[in-house]
Amino acid sequence: MRAPPIAAVCLLLGAGVSFAWHDPVHALITRAAVLALPLEMRHFWGAETDRLIARYCLYPDEYHGAAAERKAAMRPYCEVKGRPIHNVTWKRGEDIESLEYLLGNLVEKIRSRDVAAGAQYAGTLAHMLEDSTCPAHALTPPDSPLNIMRDLLPPPPGKEDIKLHTVIERSAPELDLGSRAPRSAGSSIPAAAANLLDRTYVAIKSNRADLIELVRATYAGEVQAMDKFRHKASVVGAELLSDAYYTAFLLAGYPAERAGAAARQVPRDLTNGAYLLPNGWALSPVGKQADIGGLPLRLLPLPHSDSILLMSNGYTEHFLGVFDPRAGALVERVPIKQGWYGLGVNAAGSRVYASAGAEDRILVYRFANSRLSQDGDIKLKPGTFAAGIEVNARGNRIYAAGNLSQTLEVIDIEARRVIASIPVGSKPYTCAISPDEKTVYVSNWGGDSIAVVDVSSSAVLRNIKVQEKPNDLLLARDGRLFVANGNRNTVSVIDTRKSQVIEQIDVALVPKSPLGSTPNALALSRDGKMLYVANADNNALAVIDVSRPRKSLPRGFIPTGWYPTAVILTSDGGRLIVANGKGVRSRENATLWKQQ
């Protein structure tokens, strides 16, 4: 897989004790700093990008508790003249010495193209600046636990044991530096070190000025107020670090004129068919690309046919489509007034059902000769907003997830009416039917759970807790239910015989990444051994070996277009079809509307 300019952020926990920002925050700040660099500087890190963002920025914490052999290997990156580097000491001579040492080695490694060593020096530099500008370190040294604040503002009753430092640092604010371009900190290593240190001291003093209000908010558990200060501090840390990296590249010989032009890059075609997106990621999808327009959310293979159904529900015209994978083209496009995700077909492949979203009805179509013909609708009660739908094997029932009614709607197809409305949980997304048709599983997107519904009694037997924002479901022949968790980088695996989660599969590009892969669609190979997961925000499919229950293993990633939203296999099981929600390039809105 060709790596994008910035690969997914990850977190690898090192040995030792964390004394600063909670580990994911270090990763987020480092990521923001790297993303703000000009494109060619970001490209320098190559495969080391992930390690810099995820692991090397935690080096000083890992070094503190490392075993002797590991410590010896890390020493060049974590010590200067026998003194560990962690955060500022307020001894200006020592602090300047630490910064000059790290900057000097980083410049040297950039010049020599020693990317691995350069990334490790860059990681320790990141930790030093990030730790020092963390509000939990506003009184460090000598008062890392913030005991002075406890004396000044005694904890309220019931909060006597609160650990201020720990609570304040445990935050993962989402941040980026927006349009701020990095700036040179100086024309030499000593000048840059002095500039960065002075700005760090100013940031620490600003954090001190905020401490009383921050501690009060911490005692009161006012997370929003706490995050205001934590976000402010993390942005300052990211700006300092971005300027430090930018300066190192300039001092290593990257021309300022070229770097400045790169900082103003616009979306464009890159070499080898890749495309640079507005967010700095590059797309390099494999396979043949077919432009169908809209925002495809759902793909569905048609029984006894090579054709594939799709539903598009973006901000332009909603439509159903018939896609011919042999021709690689959309052969029919049926506009609909409104729809959202839900798409079902009977076992014969002759009837198609589609959710009409807020219109509170199910659209019905006949399918023959690769064409759809409208065949009325099925009315739902107002406020249902059908999302995912499934048709049973006998073709006499539709099960629809009522996203706003928070119900599972059971529909008699012949009578074309709802015969049961079963409360299941918050914001149901879609459903899956057991092979014996006695049980329906519903993903409760708003409740982080899977409802197990008994069909005969129209009752929920139990709710199985999974992880955040469960969406697509896939029920394997061996009884495992795979659940994509959109706000975690995971797929939960449920043993339906025991009604319990037996595995959480990490599907991110690198293990233990901060949130952001957004898994939202699943497909399983015909032999049941390989799971394909559409990671929307990684622009990739994760390929997971699930042949051994409880011991699933990632086997790699397949680069896709922009924001994959659905994945299926062709009828022969030999090809994957992926819907890229945003296509393979960015376009101005006027062009998109004109194309629709």
PAKETOR-520712 format. One line per field, with one value per residue (C-alpha): chain; residue number from 1; x, y, z. Coordinates in nm, 2 decimals. Each point is the difference from the previous one (the first is absolute). Layout:
N
kette <- c(A|...)
nr <- c(NUM|...)
x <- c(X|...)
y <- c(Y|...)
z <- c(Z|...)
***
This chain:
596
kette <- c(A|A|A|A|A|A|A|A|A|A|A|A|A|A|A|A|A|A|A|A|A|A|A|A|A|A|A|A|A|A|A|A|A|A|A|A|A|A|A|A|A|A|A|A|A|A|A|A|A|A|A|A|A|A|A|A|A|A|A|A|A|A|A|A|A|A|A|A|A|A|A|A|A|A|A|A|A|A|A|A|A|A|A|A|A|A|A|A|A|A|A|A|A|A|A|A|A|A|A|A|A|A|A|A|A|A|A|A|A|A|A|A|A|A|A|A|A|A|A|A|A|A|A|A|A|A|A|A|A|A|A|A|A|A|A|A|A|A|A|A|A|A|A|A|A|A|A|A|A|A|A|A|A|A|A|A|A|A|A|A|A|A|A|A|A|A|A|A|A|A|A|A|A|A|A|A|A|A|A|A|A|A|A|A|A|A|A|A|A|A|A|A|A|A|A|A|A|A|A|A|A|A|A|A|A|A|A|A|A|A|A|A|A|A|A|A|A|A|A|A|A|A|A|A|A|A|A|A|A|A|A|A|A|A|A|A|A|A|A|A|A|A|A|A|A|A|A|A|A|A|A|A|A|A|A|A|A|A|A|A|A|A|A|A|A|A|A|A|A|A|A|A|A|A|A|A|A|A|A|A|A|A|A|A|A|A|A|A|A|A|A|A|A|A|A|A|A|A|A|A|A|A|A|A|A|A|A|A|A|A|A|A|A|A|A|A|A|A|A|A|A|A|A|A|A|A|A|A|A|A|A|A|A|A|A|A|A|A|A|A|A|A|A|A|A|A|A|A|A|A|A|A|A|A|A|A|A|A|A|A|A|A|A|A|A|A|A|A|A|A|A|A|A|A|A|A|A|A|A|A|A|A|A|A|A|A|A|A|A|A|A|A|A|A|A|A|A|A|A|A|A|A|A|A|A|A|A|A|A|A|A|A|A|A|A|A|A|A|A|A|A|A|A|A|A|A|A|A|A|A|A|A|A|A|A|A|A|A|A|A|A|A|A|A|A|A|A|A|A|A|A|A|A|A|A|A|A|A|A|A|A|A|A|A|A|A|A|A|A|A|A|A|A|A|A|A|A|A|A|A|A|A|A|A|A|A|A|A|A|A|A|A|A|A|A|A|A|A|A|A|A|A|A|A|A|A|A|A|A|A|A|A|A|A|A|A|A|A|A|A|A|A|A|A|A|A|A|A|A|A|A|A|A|A|A|A|A|A|A|A|A|A|A|A|A|A|A|A|A|A|A|A|A|A|A|A|A|A|A|A|A|A|A|A|A|A|A|A|A|A|A|A|A|A|A|A|A|A|A|A|A|A|A|A|A|A|A|A|A|A|A|A|A|A|A|A)
nr <- c(1|2|3|4|5|6|7|8|9|10|11|12|13|14|15|16|17|18|19|20|21|22|23|24|25|26|27|28|29|30|31|32|33|34|35|36|37|38|39|40|41|42|43|44|45|46|47|48|49|50|51|52|53|54|55|56|57|58|59|60|61|62|63|64|65|66|67|68|69|70|71|72|73|74|75|76|77|78|79|80|81|82|83|84|85|86|87|88|89|90|91|92|93|94|95|96|97|98|99|100|101|102|103|104|105|106|107|108|109|110|111|112|113|114|115|116|117|118|119|120|121|122|123|124|125|126|127|128|129|130|131|132|133|134|135|136|137|138|139|140|141|142|143|144|145|146|147|148|149|150|151|152|153|154|155|156|157|158|159|160|161|162|163|164|165|166|167|168|169|170|171|172|173|174|175|176|177|178|179|180|181|182|183|184|185|186|187|188|189|190|191|192|193|194|195|196|197|198|199|200|201|202|203|204|205|206|207|208|209|210|211|212|213|214|215|216|217|218|219|220|221|222|223|224|225|226|227|228|229|230|231|232|233|234|235|236|237|238|239|240|241|242|243|244|245|246|247|248|249|250|251|252|253|254|255|256|257|258|259|260|261|262|263|264|265|266|267|268|269|270|271|272|273|274|275|276|277|278|279|280|281|282|283|284|285|286|287|288|289|290|291|292|293|294|295|296|297|298|299|300|301|302|303|304|305|306|307|308|309|310|311|312|313|314|315|316|317|318|319|320|321|322|323|324|325|326|327|328|329|330|331|332|333|334|335|336|337|338|339|340|341|342|343|344|345|346|347|348|349|350|351|352|353|354|355|356|357|358|359|360|361|362|363|364|365|366|367|368|369|370|371|372|373|374|375|376|377|378|379|380|381|382|383|384|385|386|387|388|389|390|391|392|393|394|395|396|397|398|399|400|401|402|403|404|405|406|407|408|409|410|411|412|413|414|415|416|417|418|419|420|421|422|423|424|425|426|427|428|429|430|431|432|433|434|435|436|437|438|439|440|441|442|443|444|445|446|447|448|449|450|451|452|453|454|455|456|457|458|459|460|461|462|463|464|465|466|467|468|469|470|471|472|473|474|475|476|477|478|479|480|481|482|483|484|485|486|487|488|489|490|491|492|493|494|495|496|497|498|499|500|501|502|503|504|505|506|507|508|509|510|511|512|513|514|515|516|517|518|519|520|521|522|523|524|525|526|527|528|529|530|531|532|533|534|535|536|537|538|539|540|541|542|543|544|545|546|547|548|549|550|551|552|553|554|555|556|557|558|559|560|561|562|563|564|565|566|567|568|569|570|571|572|573|574|575|576|577|578|579|580|581|582|583|584|585|586|587|588|589|590|591|592|593|594|595|596)
x <- c(0.00|0.14|0.01|-0.19|0.20|-0.12|-0.08|-0.25|0.11|0.06|0.10|0.24|0.03|0.36|0.12|0.03|-0.21|-0.17|0.07|-0.16|-0.28|-0.20|0.16|-0.26|0.03|0.37|-0.09|-0.26|0.23|0.28|-0.23|-0.13|0.35|0.11|-0.32|0.08|0.33|0.04|-0.07|0.36|0.11|-0.28|0.11|0.35|-0.13|-0.15|-0.06|0.13|-0.30|-0.21|0.28|0.08|-0.36|-0.08|0.31|0.30|-0.18|-0.04|0.37|0.09|-0.28|0.10|0.37|-0.07|-0.11|0.18|0.21|0.38|0.04|-0.29|0.12|0.35|-0.16|-0.21|0.27|0.12|-0.35|-0.09|0.31|0.24|0.33|-0.14|-0.32|-0.34|-0.21|-0.37|-0.14|0.14|0.18|0.00|0.38|0.05|0.34|-0.12|-0.31|0.19|0.25|-0.29|-0.16|0.33|0.09|-0.33|-0.02|0.36|-0.04|-0.33|0.16|0.29|-0.23|-0.21|0.31|0.12|-0.34|0.01|-0.37|-0.02|0.24|-0.14|-0.35|0.12|0.17|-0.31|-0.21|0.20|-0.02|-0.38|-0.03|0.21|-0.20|-0.34|0.07|0.12|-0.31|-0.24|-0.21|0.06|0.37|-0.05|0.18|0.26|0.25|-0.03|-0.37|-0.11|-0.29|-0.14|0.00|0.03|-0.34|-0.15|0.12|-0.13|-0.33|-0.08|-0.20|-0.38|-0.14|0.01|0.29|0.28|0.18|-0.01|0.33|0.00|0.30|-0.15|-0.35|0.12|0.23|-0.25|-0.15|0.01|-0.11|-0.06|0.23|0.17|0.18|-0.23|0.15|0.29|0.32|0.31|0.26|0.37|0.12|0.35|0.27|0.23|-0.04|0.09|-0.24|-0.28|0.05|-0.01|-0.32|-0.18|0.10|-0.11|-0.34|-0.03|0.06|-0.27|-0.24|0.07|-0.07|-0.32|-0.10|0.08|-0.23|-0.28|0.06|-0.25|-0.29|0.11|0.03|-0.35|-0.14|0.18|-0.15|-0.34|0.04|-0.07|0.17|-0.09|0.16|0.31|0.03|0.00|0.34|0.13|-0.08|0.17|0.31|0.02|-0.03|0.29|0.20|-0.08|0.10|0.33|0.07|-0.10|0.23|0.28|-0.03|-0.03|0.31|0.20|-0.09|0.10|0.33|0.06|-0.02|-0.36|-0.04|-0.24|-0.16|-0.08|-0.12|-0.23|-0.15|-0.06|-0.18|-0.26|-0.07|-0.34|-0.17|0.15|0.12|0.32|0.24|-0.10|-0.37|-0.03|-0.20|0.06|-0.32|-0.07|0.08|0.35|-0.06|0.07|-0.22|0.15|-0.29|0.06|-0.23|-0.22|-0.19|-0.35|-0.16|-0.36|-0.05|-0.19|0.09|-0.04|-0.07|-0.11|0.08|-0.20|0.06|-0.30|-0.07|0.01|0.16|0.34|-0.15|0.04|-0.24|0.11|-0.16|0.13|-0.11|0.22|-0.07|-0.07|-0.29|-0.07|-0.02|0.00|0.24|0.07|0.37|0.15|0.33|0.10|-0.04|0.12|-0.29|-0.33|-0.27|-0.30|-0.06|-0.34|-0.05|-0.19|-0.12|0.18|0.17|0.25|0.21|-0.27|0.00|-0.14|-0.08|-0.20|0.17|-0.12|0.15|-0.33|-0.10|0.20|-0.08|0.16|-0.03|-0.15|0.14|-0.21|-0.28|-0.08|-0.06|0.17|0.03|-0.08|0.14|-0.01|0.33|0.04|0.24|0.24|-0.28|-0.20|-0.37|-0.20|-0.26|-0.15|0.11|-0.06|-0.11|0.17|-0.12|0.10|0.34|0.14|0.28|0.09|0.38|0.14|-0.24|0.02|-0.24|-0.04|0.08|-0.36|-0.07|-0.30|0.15|0.21|0.18|0.08|0.20|-0.21|0.27|-0.21|-0.28|0.27|-0.18|0.03|-0.28|-0.14|-0.17|-0.23|0.10|-0.32|-0.23|0.25|-0.05|0.19|-0.11|0.24|0.19|0.26|0.20|0.36|0.22|0.15|0.03|-0.01|0.22|-0.06|-0.08|0.09|-0.22|0.11|-0.01|-0.29|-0.18|-0.09|0.23|0.08|0.30|-0.02|0.30|-0.09|0.22|-0.10|0.02|0.33|-0.18|-0.15|-0.37|-0.08|-0.37|-0.21|-0.22|-0.28|-0.06|0.10|0.21|0.36|0.16|0.32|0.23|0.36|0.24|0.26|0.20|-0.08|-0.24|-0.07|-0.12|0.04|-0.07|0.12|-0.12|0.24|-0.10|0.18|-0.22|0.24|-0.16|0.25|-0.08|0.17|0.05|0.01|0.14|0.26|0.26|-0.15|-0.23|-0.17|-0.05|-0.30|-0.06|-0.37|-0.04|0.13|-0.12|0.34|0.28|0.30|0.24|0.07|0.19|0.22|-0.03|0.20|0.31|0.21|-0.10|-0.15|-0.04|-0.20|-0.35|-0.05|-0.01|-0.38|-0.08|-0.34|-0.05|0.08|0.04|0.11|0.18|-0.20|0.20|-0.06|0.37|0.06|-0.19|0.02|-0.07|-0.06|0.19|-0.16|0.25|0.31|-0.11|0.07|-0.13|0.14|0.05|-0.04|0.06|-0.29|0.05|0.08|-0.27|0.14|0.34|-0.07|0.30|0.03|0.16|0.03|-0.19|-0.13|0.00|-0.33|-0.15|-0.12|-0.21|-0.10|-0.36|-0.09|0.18|-0.13|0.14|-0.11|-0.22|0.30|0.18|0.30|-0.02|-0.08|-0.23|0.05|-0.22|0.21|-0.23|0.19|0.15|0.37|0.06|-0.14|-0.21|-0.16|-0.36|-0.12|0.15|-0.16|-0.34|0.04|0.09|-0.31)
y <- c(0.00|0.34|0.20|0.33|0.32|-0.05|-0.35|-0.08|0.12|-0.29|-0.06|-0.27|-0.01|0.00|-0.13|0.24|0.27|0.29|0.33|0.24|0.03|-0.33|-0.20|0.06|0.37|-0.01|-0.19|0.26|0.30|-0.16|-0.09|0.36|0.13|-0.24|0.07|0.37|-0.05|0.05|-0.31|-0.08|0.02|-0.24|-0.23|-0.02|-0.21|-0.26|-0.33|0.16|0.23|-0.24|-0.07|0.36|0.09|-0.31|-0.12|0.23|0.29|-0.21|-0.09|0.19|-0.17|-0.34|0.07|0.07|-0.36|-0.19|-0.31|0.04|-0.13|0.21|0.31|-0.04|0.00|0.31|0.20|0.20|0.13|0.06|0.13|0.29|-0.02|-0.27|0.20|-0.14|0.24|0.02|0.35|0.35|0.03|0.38|-0.02|0.19|-0.14|-0.36|0.07|0.17|-0.29|-0.25|0.19|0.06|-0.36|-0.13|0.27|-0.05|-0.38|0.04|0.23|-0.23|-0.30|0.19|0.10|-0.36|-0.15|-0.21|0.00|-0.26|0.18|0.34|-0.11|-0.11|0.33|0.17|-0.21|0.10|0.36|-0.04|-0.14|0.28|0.28|-0.17|-0.10|0.35|0.17|-0.24|0.17|-0.29|0.11|0.37|-0.03|-0.26|0.01|-0.03|-0.07|-0.25|-0.13|0.36|-0.02|0.38|0.02|-0.24|0.22|0.32|-0.16|-0.29|-0.28|0.00|-0.28|-0.33|0.11|-0.01|-0.28|0.17|-0.01|0.33|-0.07|-0.33|0.14|0.31|-0.18|-0.27|0.17|-0.06|0.32|-0.01|0.26|0.12|0.31|0.09|0.25|0.10|-0.06|-0.09|0.27|0.01|0.01|0.13|0.00|-0.22|-0.28|0.22|0.27|-0.25|-0.17|0.34|0.10|-0.33|0.01|0.36|-0.09|-0.31|0.20|0.25|-0.29|-0.14|0.34|0.02|-0.34|0.11|0.30|-0.24|-0.25|0.13|-0.01|-0.33|-0.16|0.13|-0.16|-0.32|-0.02|0.07|-0.26|0.27|-0.18|0.27|0.27|-0.22|-0.08|0.37|0.03|-0.34|0.08|0.34|-0.16|-0.28|0.24|0.20|-0.32|-0.10|0.35|-0.01|-0.35|0.07|0.31|-0.21|-0.27|0.27|0.17|-0.32|-0.07|0.36|-0.04|-0.33|0.17|0.00|0.33|0.24|0.10|-0.35|-0.09|0.31|-0.09|-0.36|0.13|0.15|-0.32|-0.04|-0.33|-0.13|-0.31|-0.15|-0.24|-0.37|0.09|0.11|0.30|0.25|0.08|0.33|-0.16|-0.10|-0.37|-0.15|-0.25|-0.28|-0.25|-0.34|-0.16|0.16|0.31|0.07|0.35|-0.04|0.34|0.07|-0.15|-0.38|-0.14|-0.36|-0.28|-0.31|-0.30|-0.13|-0.37|-0.19|0.30|0.16|0.34|0.20|0.24|0.32|0.28|0.36|0.25|0.30|0.38|-0.03|-0.21|-0.33|-0.30|-0.38|-0.14|-0.33|-0.06|-0.25|-0.11|-0.16|0.32|0.21|0.24|0.11|-0.14|0.16|0.29|0.04|0.34|0.00|0.29|-0.12|-0.30|-0.11|-0.32|-0.27|-0.24|-0.35|-0.27|-0.33|-0.33|-0.03|0.34|0.12|0.25|0.29|0.21|0.33|0.23|0.34|0.16|0.28|-0.07|-0.29|-0.27|-0.29|0.03|-0.32|-0.09|-0.29|-0.11|-0.17|0.02|0.23|0.26|0.13|0.08|0.16|-0.21|0.23|0.04|-0.11|0.27|0.03|0.20|0.37|0.05|-0.34|0.09|-0.35|-0.05|-0.35|-0.27|-0.38|-0.24|-0.35|-0.30|-0.09|0.34|0.08|0.23|0.32|0.10|0.38|0.19|0.30|0.25|0.27|-0.22|-0.21|-0.31|-0.31|0.01|-0.34|0.03|-0.26|0.03|-0.16|0.23|0.29|0.11|0.02|-0.29|0.07|0.29|-0.11|0.25|-0.10|0.29|0.33|0.09|-0.35|-0.01|-0.34|-0.36|-0.36|-0.31|-0.34|-0.29|-0.16|0.34|-0.03|0.29|0.35|0.19|0.38|0.24|0.29|0.27|0.24|-0.26|-0.18|-0.33|-0.28|-0.09|-0.37|-0.02|-0.31|-0.01|-0.22|0.22|0.33|0.07|0.10|-0.29|0.19|0.29|-0.09|0.29|0.05|0.32|0.35|0.05|-0.35|0.01|-0.28|-0.36|-0.32|-0.34|-0.28|-0.36|-0.12|0.23|0.28|0.35|0.26|0.36|0.31|0.27|0.33|0.21|-0.26|-0.16|-0.33|-0.28|-0.18|-0.38|-0.15|-0.37|-0.01|-0.34|0.15|0.36|0.14|0.20|-0.24|0.23|0.37|0.02|0.31|0.09|0.33|0.04|-0.03|-0.18|0.21|0.32|0.29|0.00|0.08|-0.30|0.00|-0.36|0.00|-0.30|-0.37|-0.28|-0.37|-0.22|-0.30|-0.24|0.21|0.05|0.36|0.30|0.33|0.32|0.34|0.25|0.32|0.25|-0.21|-0.02|-0.37|-0.35|-0.19|-0.37|-0.22|-0.37|-0.13|-0.37|-0.06|0.13|0.22|0.02|0.23|0.15|0.31|-0.11|0.34|0.29|0.07|0.37|0.13|0.33|0.27|-0.11|-0.36|-0.06|-0.35|-0.32|-0.33|-0.29|-0.08|-0.31|-0.22|0.13|0.10|0.38|0.27|0.28|0.31|0.32|0.30|0.26|0.30|-0.14|0.02|0.37|0.33|0.23|0.34|-0.01|0.16|-0.28|-0.27|0.16|0.03|-0.37|-0.10)
z <- c(0.00|-0.10|0.32|0.00|0.10|0.35|0.10|0.28|0.35|0.24|0.35|0.12|0.37|0.12|0.34|0.28|0.16|-0.18|0.16|-0.24|-0.25|-0.01|-0.28|-0.28|0.05|-0.08|-0.32|-0.09|0.06|-0.19|-0.29|-0.02|-0.01|-0.28|-0.20|0.01|-0.18|-0.37|-0.21|-0.09|0.37|0.09|-0.27|0.15|0.30|-0.23|0.19|0.32|0.01|0.21|0.24|0.05|0.07|0.21|0.17|-0.02|0.15|0.31|0.02|0.32|0.19|-0.13|0.07|0.37|0.07|-0.28|0.07|-0.03|-0.35|-0.13|0.18|-0.16|-0.34|0.08|0.17|-0.30|-0.05|0.36|0.18|-0.04|0.20|0.22|0.09|-0.11|-0.22|0.10|0.04|0.08|0.33|0.03|0.00|-0.31|-0.08|0.03|-0.20|-0.28|0.00|-0.04|-0.29|-0.18|0.03|-0.14|-0.27|-0.10|-0.04|-0.18|-0.25|-0.05|-0.06|-0.25|-0.19|-0.01|-0.07|0.31|0.04|0.28|0.23|-0.09|0.09|0.34|0.08|-0.13|0.24|0.31|-0.11|-0.04|0.36|0.15|-0.15|0.04|0.37|0.08|-0.14|0.17|0.27|0.24|-0.02|0.07|0.33|-0.10|0.15|0.29|0.04|-0.26|0.21|0.03|0.38|0.03|-0.18|0.25|0.28|-0.17|-0.11|0.23|-0.17|0.08|0.22|-0.18|-0.22|0.26|-0.19|-0.34|-0.18|-0.18|-0.23|-0.12|-0.06|-0.18|-0.24|-0.10|-0.30|-0.37|-0.16|-0.37|-0.15|-0.32|-0.08|-0.29|-0.24|0.23|-0.20|0.21|0.06|0.03|0.37|-0.10|-0.25|0.21|0.25|0.30|-0.11|-0.07|0.34|0.18|-0.19|0.07|0.37|0.05|-0.16|0.22|0.32|-0.11|-0.06|0.34|0.17|-0.19|0.13|0.35|-0.04|-0.09|0.28|0.25|-0.24|-0.14|0.35|0.09|-0.32|0.08|0.35|-0.15|-0.28|-0.26|-0.29|-0.26|0.21|0.06|-0.37|-0.09|0.19|-0.11|-0.37|0.02|0.15|-0.25|-0.30|0.14|0.04|-0.36|-0.14|0.19|-0.13|-0.36|0.00|0.15|-0.27|-0.28|0.13|0.01|-0.37|-0.10|0.19|-0.17|-0.34|-0.11|-0.18|0.18|-0.34|-0.10|0.35|0.01|-0.33|0.12|0.30|-0.23|-0.19|-0.16|-0.09|-0.32|-0.19|0.13|-0.17|-0.07|-0.02|0.37|0.09|0.29|0.20|0.18|0.33|-0.10|-0.05|-0.34|-0.17|-0.20|-0.04|-0.16|-0.26|-0.26|0.10|-0.13|0.06|0.10|0.18|0.32|0.34|-0.02|0.34|-0.08|-0.24|-0.04|-0.22|-0.19|0.03|-0.33|-0.17|-0.04|0.05|0.32|0.15|0.16|0.19|0.00|0.26|-0.01|-0.02|-0.37|-0.16|0.18|-0.22|-0.03|-0.25|-0.18|-0.05|-0.25|0.14|-0.33|-0.18|0.30|-0.06|0.14|-0.24|0.17|0.23|0.16|0.18|0.33|0.20|0.32|0.14|0.26|-0.01|0.02|-0.29|-0.02|-0.26|0.02|-0.06|-0.35|-0.09|-0.14|0.26|0.13|0.31|0.09|0.30|-0.08|0.32|0.14|-0.24|0.23|-0.26|-0.17|-0.38|-0.19|-0.35|-0.23|-0.15|-0.34|-0.29|0.20|0.04|0.29|-0.03|0.28|0.18|0.26|0.36|0.36|0.24|0.34|0.30|0.01|0.16|-0.07|-0.24|-0.13|-0.02|-0.07|-0.12|-0.05|-0.18|0.13|-0.21|-0.05|-0.14|0.22|0.26|0.00|0.31|0.01|0.26|0.10|0.07|0.15|0.14|0.17|-0.11|-0.22|-0.24|-0.11|-0.34|-0.16|-0.37|-0.15|0.21|-0.03|0.35|0.33|0.23|0.29|0.13|0.26|0.21|-0.02|0.11|-0.10|-0.37|-0.16|-0.31|-0.17|0.07|-0.08|-0.01|0.14|-0.24|0.18|-0.02|0.37|0.11|-0.14|0.12|0.00|0.02|0.24|-0.13|0.28|0.28|-0.09|0.01|-0.20|0.08|-0.03|-0.11|0.03|-0.31|0.14|0.30|-0.16|0.31|0.07|0.18|0.09|-0.10|-0.05|0.07|-0.28|-0.06|-0.12|-0.30|-0.12|-0.36|-0.26|0.10|-0.16|0.12|-0.09|-0.06|0.32|0.21|0.05|-0.04|-0.11|0.10|-0.14|0.27|-0.18|0.28|0.10|-0.22|0.06|-0.10|0.28|-0.04|0.18|0.06|-0.07|0.17|0.33|-0.07|0.10|-0.15|-0.05|-0.18|-0.09|-0.33|-0.04|-0.37|0.00|-0.22|0.31|0.33|0.28|-0.22|0.13|-0.13|-0.36|-0.23|-0.01|-0.09|-0.16|-0.23|0.00|-0.25|0.05|-0.24|-0.13|0.21|0.31|0.07|-0.10|0.12|-0.20|0.20|-0.17|0.21|-0.13|0.15|-0.09|-0.37|0.02|0.05|0.30|-0.09|0.31|0.03|0.21|-0.07|0.37|0.24|0.28|-0.19|-0.29|-0.17|-0.23|-0.33|-0.17|-0.16|-0.34|-0.11|-0.12|-0.11|0.23|0.30|-0.09|0.13|-0.13|-0.10|-0.15|-0.20|-0.35|-0.04|-0.08|0.30|-0.21|0.01|0.25|-0.08|0.21|0.01|0.06|0.16|-0.12|-0.32|-0.09|-0.01|0.14|-0.22|0.04|0.10|-0.32|-0.21|0.22|-0.03|-0.38|-0.03|0.20)
***
